[in-house]
């Protein structure tokens, strides 16, 4: 550890990392984040979730952090000011949407101000919670459905496509990869996240660190899943959760406890706090 400078920025994944298995942020993690911030260390969240969703999660748990939403496609500060947007080109968006419609798979389109399902009968899971939807809409983020609305969304700057496994991903991945201008993150046989070329969590960390005047050697990233690989490879201080996939543990310089044993808090206190 002696060859690394002190940590000035901590970047945390949410699911499987900051969250425990019940999708709650343990009090010990919350306290450790507050301790880091009290020492002048910046804390950010990097997630595949859209930024407004992450913002409400943090707010619910009494936390205030910069958010790298949709794998770095949209970065907002603690007050929800937009720091950076990285949409796909209009030509790329049309090519992806055309393919998804052609194979008739389920998908979501994410823009700065909302998300849209390509099918009326494929709602986003959050739509089942009326109160959560109201909170999102109060933040200016809206949920839409249907092919006609999806066509409208595709004429806005698109930040991410979520591609479900309705059509086997072994079939979808090579067809998406053949479209120029894309970055793909596949979650085994569950889904594929589609962003603009070069956009991933590692890219988001580099953008944020540069804006803050912090070297990557002074950044600690903590994660557990495949979409965390890019940021773990980017940071000087890379930490894998105890529940992380083996391919994630293999690239991390340090390891911590599981998400059910407050691994985030333990890593912050061991490596970051003075």
N, C-alpha and C positions, 0 to 999 in steps of 0.2 A: 504493500500500500504506500510505502514511502516515496515511490517514484511518481505519485500523483499529487496534484495540488489540492487544496481544500475545496470542498463542494460548495458551489454558489447557486446551483439550480438543480432541483429534484423534479423528475418527470415520472409520473405514475400512471400505469394502466388502471382501469376500473375493474372489469369483470375478471374474477379469478386472482386479482391482485389486491386492490384497495377494498373491494367487496369480499365478505366471507361467502360461504356456500349458500347462505340464506339471502344473499344480495343486499346486505346491510354493511355499512362501514362501521367496524368495531370502534368503541370509544378510545381504545388504546391507539389506534391509527390516527384518530382525530387529534388526540392530545399530542402525539409525536409531530404531526404536521404543524400544529400551532407552536410547538417548541422550536421547530426549524425556522418558521417565519419570524418568531420573536428574536432569533439570532441573526436575522437579515438574510436568510437563505430563501430564495424564491421557490415556490412549488407550483408545478403545472400538471395538468391532467392530459394524457394522450389516449384517445379512445376511438373505436370504430363507430360509436354512437354519435348522433348529431349533437352539435354543441349545446343547443338549448336543453336537450334531455340531460346532458351532463351537468349543466348549470343548475337545474332544479334538484338534481341528486345532491350536489354539493350544498346548495342552499338549505335543503332539508336537514343536512347533518351539521350545519353551522360552519361550513367551510367556504372560503373565497379564494379561488385560484384562476390563473390563466388556463384556457382550455384549447387543446388541439383536437378539434372535432373531425369526425369522418376520416380518421387516419391522417390528419394534417391538412385536409382540404379546406377547412375553415378554422381560423385561429381567432379567439376572442379573449379580451382581458377580463379582469374580475368584475368590471362594470358592463360587460357585454359589448364593449366597443370592438369593432372588427379590426383586427391587426393585419389579416391576410386572407385572401381567397384564391383558390387554385382550381378553377373550373376546367373541364374538357373543352376542346374546340367544338364549334357547332357541327362540323363535318363528322367528327368522331362520335358525338352524341347521336346524330342521325343514323350512323352506321350501326352502333350498338343497339339502338331502339328498334331498328328494322330487323336485326337478327333475333332479338328477344320476341318480337311479335311473330316472326316467321316460324319459330320453333314452339310458340305458344307456351312459354314457361312463365312462372310467377316472378314478379320483380317489383322493386321500388325505385323511384327516381327521387334523388335528394337535391334540392336547390338551397339557396341561402335562406329562403323564407318558408319552406315547407317540403313535404314529401308526398308522393303520389304512387299508389298501387296501379299497376297496369290493368288489373281486373277488379271489377266491382265486388266479387265474392272472395277477394283476398285482402282483408283489412290488415293494417299494421296492428301488432299485439296491443299497443298502447290505446287503441281506439276503444277497447273494452272498458277502459277506466274513464268515465265521463269527466270526472274532476281533473284528471291529469290532462285530458284534451283541452279543457277550459284554461288550465294554467299555461299550456303551450300557446294557445291562441292569444292569451293575454300578452305573451312575449312576441307576438307577431309571427308565430310558426303554425302552419295549417296542414291538415291532413285531407287529402283528396283521393278519389278512386275513379277508375274507368279509362278506357282507351282514348276517348276524346280529350279528357283532362290530361292524360299522359302526353298526348301530342302537344298540348299547350305548354306543359312543363318543359318539353324538349326544345322549346324556343326561348327558354330562359337559360342563364348560365348554370349548367348541371355540374354538381360537385362530386356526386357518387351515384352509381347504380348498385343495388343489392340484388344479386341473382340467386334465386332459390334452387333447390335440388329437384324441382318438378321434373325437369329433364336431367338425366344423369350428368354430373359435373365432368366426368371423364369425356363426355361428348361436348359439353359447353366450353370447357377451358381452352382447347385448341382453336375453336372457332372464334372465341373472343380474342385470343392471343394474335390471331391473324389480322386483326383490325389495328392500323397504326395509331399511335398516340395514347396508348393505354398502359396502366399499371394495374396488375391483378394480384389480389391476395385471396388464396383459397383456404377455407377452413375445413379441411378433410372432405367429407362427403356431405357437408351441411349447406354451404353457401360460398359464393364468390363475391368479394367486394371489388368494384371496378372504379378506378380513379384516373385522373390525368397522368400521363407518362411522367415517371419520376416522383410522383406523390405517394408518400407513405409516412409512417410515424417518424422514421429517421430524418426524412426531409423536413417535416414539421419541427423537429427538435433543432435542426441546423438553422432554420429560418428564425425561430424564437431566440436561440442563443446569440445569433448575429445581431438581432434587434436589441438585445439586452447588453451587448458588449461582453459576453461571457464566452470563454473558450470551451470547446467540446471536452477538453480534459477536466474541466470544472463542473461537468454535468454528470449527475447520477440518474440512470433510468432503471426502473424496476418493472418487470413484466412476467407473463407466464405462457403466452400463446404465440402462434406463428406471426401474427401481425405486429408483435413486439420485437421480432428479430432485427428489423432494420434500425430501430432506435437503440437496441442493446449493442449493435455493432458500431453505432455512431458515438456513443458516450464513452468517456474515459472510465467512469465508474458504472459498470454494467452488472446488474443484480437479477438473478433468476429466483423466482418464488420456489418454495419447496414442492409445490403442486404443479410446477411448470412441466411442459412436455420435454422429453429428453433432448430434442433438437434445440430447444431454447436454453436448457442448462448447459449444453455443449459450447455455446458461444459466449456465455456470461462469464465474466472474470470472478464474480463473487456469487454466493448463494445465501438465501435466508430461509426462514421457516415458511410454513404454508399460510394460505390466506385465512384459514380457520384458527391459526395460532399467531395472528397479528404479525406476519412476516414483514409487512411494510414498516411498522413501528420499530421492530427490532433492527431492520437495516438502517433506518434513519438515525437511530440512536447510536448504532455501532460505527457507522461510516461518516455521517454528516455532522452530528452535533459536537460542539467543542466541550 
